[in-house]
Amino acid sequence: MDATARERALDLARGPLQEAFAERLFADPTAVRARLIMASGQDGSVTVSSSASAAPADLWQHYGTRPPEGDRPRDVDARMYWDWYQRTGPGAELLGDVAGRTVAELGAGVGRQAAHIAHTLAPAQVLAIDNAPTQHTRGRALYGHVQGLEFIEAEAVTYLGEHPHSVDLAYSLFGALDFTDPQTTLPAITTALRPGGRLVLSTLAHYSNGAPPETACRPAHIPTRRGDGNTMQRWVLDLPVWEKLLAEHGFTTLRAETLHDPGDDRPQPMATRVICARMAI
């Protein structure tokens, strides 16, 4: 693998985006998920250890750390993908016509997808929102030259809540809606969207080891491989759960598609759920 290919591989952060990171950082979530379900209350509540609360931001910060020589301005990818392995299914056309509109990626990492959208679809502005300072810094170094792309270092929920009616389309590609409670994130999205605004969500259709998704809005607490007791929450929810959550927050589901990859040359098959929804006008 040459240096350019290696750097692109290292850039697979957050979801599709996150595969290499997850393999070396996280242990199998299923056992933890089972323990949490057994320990949860009848109302579905789960007790989270104090060590888990501080872990996510620190872990993303650690992941974004790269040698400075790797952060040279980079050409925009020729296309984008929504699936876990980043190689099948629809591309940016899934977003529809966003010319002259404001688009926000929630949990953008270094902004590879946001850069493609800004370069290809002629939006007025694309906001690449991520709370990790290292990801923010790397994104600006790699794609700061892309016209119409703005990097925002902030928690997605906080930023959206502080900017009402400022966004026409928001999307989460294995991003904020996977790693922040949807019951917290969706209200912030509805605040930021203009009337008739749209949301596109790409998320796991099952756990990476094949275990089925949750049938209620609860996370798995995924332990890190560091052995330091830290965990990270991830919401892997069944489609009816997502549809119910979206309806409760004023969205109409326009499209739900499952992208299957047999994973012939990868560790396991994977399925990705892609959901498109619209706010009431």
NORWOTA-V14188 format. One record per residue. SS is DSSP state (~ for helix, > for strand, _ for the rest). NEAR is the number of other ideal C-beta (glycine too) atoms within 8 Angstrom. D_LAST is the distance of its C-alpha to the last C-alpha in Angstrom with 2 decimals. Layout:
{{SS:NEAR:D_LAST} {SS:NEAR:D_LAST}}
This chain:
{{_:4:49.49} {_:5:49.62} {~:5:48.26} {~:6:45.05} {~:8:44.27} {~:9:45.17} {~:9:42.88} {~:8:39.95} {~:9:40.81} {~:9:40.90} {_:9:37.42} {_:12:35.94} {_:11:34.31} {_:12:31.59} {~:13:31.35} {~:13:32.39} {~:12:33.02} {~:11:34.80} {~:11:37.18} {~:9:40.43} {~:11:39.60} {~:9:38.89} {~:8:42.09} {~:6:44.28} {~:10:42.47} {>:11:41.36} {_:8:43.45} {_:7:42.34} {~:16:39.49} {~:10:40.32} {~:7:43.27} {~:14:41.42} {~:13:38.47} {~:8:41.00} {~:8:42.69} {~:12:39.47} {~:8:38.50} {~:6:42.02} {~:7:41.93} {_:10:38.50} {_:6:38.20} {_:3:37.29} {_:4:33.82} {_:9:33.32} {_:6:33.88} {_:11:35.88} {_:6:38.25} {_:8:37.93} {_:9:41.12} {~:5:41.34} {~:10:42.28} {~:12:38.93} {~:7:36.85} {_:8:38.17} {~:12:38.46} {~:9:35.16} {~:9:34.99} {~:9:38.72} {~:12:38.53} {~:13:35.84} {~:11:37.86} {~:8:40.94} {~:12:39.30} {_:15:38.23} {_:6:41.84} {_:9:43.47} {_:4:46.58} {~:5:45.78} {~:5:47.47} {~:8:44.74} {_:9:41.97} {_:7:42.55} {_:7:39.79} {_:6:38.61} {_:3:37.29} {_:10:33.74} {_:9:33.64} {_:3:33.62} {_:7:30.74} {_:10:28.79} {_:10:28.69} {_:12:26.62} {_:14:29.56} {_:12:32.03} {_:11:34.96} {_:8:33.06} {_:6:34.47} {_:7:32.54} {_:10:29.24} {_:7:26.44} {_:9:26.18} {~:10:23.72} {~:6:22.44} {~:10:20.43} {~:12:17.97} {_:7:17.35} {_:3:17.28} {_:13:16.97} {_:7:19.27} {_:6:18.79} {_:9:16.16} {>:12:16.85} {>:19:17.62} {>:13:19.05} {>:18:21.57} {>:15:22.19} {_:16:25.92} {_:15:26.94} {_:14:30.70} {_:12:32.42} {_:15:29.42} {~:12:30.71} {~:11:27.42} {~:15:25.63} {~:16:28.51} {~:13:28.20} {~:16:24.52} {~:15:25.31} {~:9:28.33} {~:8:27.04} {_:10:23.42} {_:6:23.60} {_:14:20.70} {_:6:20.98} {>:10:21.69} {>:15:22.08} {>:12:22.62} {>:15:25.14} {>:14:25.04} {>:15:28.07} {_:9:30.13} {_:12:33.52} {~:8:35.50} {~:13:37.52} {~:15:34.56} {~:12:33.17} {~:10:36.62} {~:12:37.17} {~:16:33.81} {~:9:34.60} {~:9:38.06} {~:13:36.98} {~:16:33.87} {_:10:33.87} {_:5:34.87} {_:10:31.64} {_:6:29.85} {_:9:26.31} {>:15:26.83} {>:8:26.92} {>:12:28.37} {>:10:27.20} {>:8:29.70} {_:8:27.82} {_:6:26.56} {~:15:23.02} {~:11:21.99} {~:9:23.67} {~:12:22.40} {~:15:18.70} {~:10:19.12} {~:6:20.88} {_:8:18.36} {_:7:15.01} {_:7:12.09} {_:7:14.67} {>:14:13.80} {>:10:11.79} {>:15:13.48} {>:16:15.77} {>:14:18.53} {>:17:21.49} {>:13:24.49} {_:14:26.88} {_:16:25.84} {~:12:24.47} {~:14:22.83} {~:15:26.31} {~:11:28.25} {_:10:26.22} {_:9:25.23} {~:12:21.74} {~:8:21.39} {~:9:21.88} {~:15:20.09} {~:14:16.75} {~:9:16.10} {~:13:17.05} {~:13:14.71} {~:11:11.66} {~:10:13.21} {~:15:13.72} {>:14:10.52} {>:8:8.37} {>:8:4.56} {>:8:4.36} {>:12:7.92} {>:15:10.56} {>:17:13.66} {>:14:16.98} {>:13:19.79} {>:13:23.43} {>:16:25.77} {>:15:29.08} {_:9:29.26} {>:10:32.56} {_:13:34.94} {_:9:36.97} {_:8:40.07} {_:7:38.49} {_:8:37.85} {>:5:34.84} {_:11:31.55} {>:13:30.92} {_:6:29.76} {_:6:28.43} {_:11:26.64} {_:10:29.85} {_:9:31.26} {>:13:34.56} {>:15:36.75} {>:12:38.30} {>:11:41.69} {>:14:42.79} {_:8:46.01} {_:6:47.47} {_:5:48.90} {_:6:47.87} {_:7:45.90} {_:13:42.47} {>:13:39.54} {>:13:35.97} {>:13:33.10} {>:10:31.08} {_:14:28.41} {_:11:29.17} {>:12:27.06} {_:9:27.05} {~:10:24.05} {~:7:23.47} {~:13:23.43} {~:15:20.73} {~:11:18.60} {~:8:19.21} {~:13:18.45} {~:14:15.10} {~:10:14.14} {~:7:15.59} {_:10:13.39} {_:7:9.97} {>:12:10.16} {>:8:10.82} {>:11:13.99} {>:7:14.19} {>:7:17.78} {>:11:20.65} {>:9:23.95} {>:9:27.26} {>:12:29.46} {>:7:33.11} {>:14:35.94} {_:5:39.46} {_:10:40.58} {_:4:43.92} {_:3:44.81} {_:8:43.00} {_:4:43.89} {_:8:41.65} {_:8:39.02} {>:13:35.42} {>:12:32.10} {>:15:28.74} {>:15:25.42} {>:16:22.49} {>:16:19.01} {>:13:15.78} {>:13:12.46} {>:11:8.72} {>:13:6.38} {_:7:3.79} {_:4:0.00}}
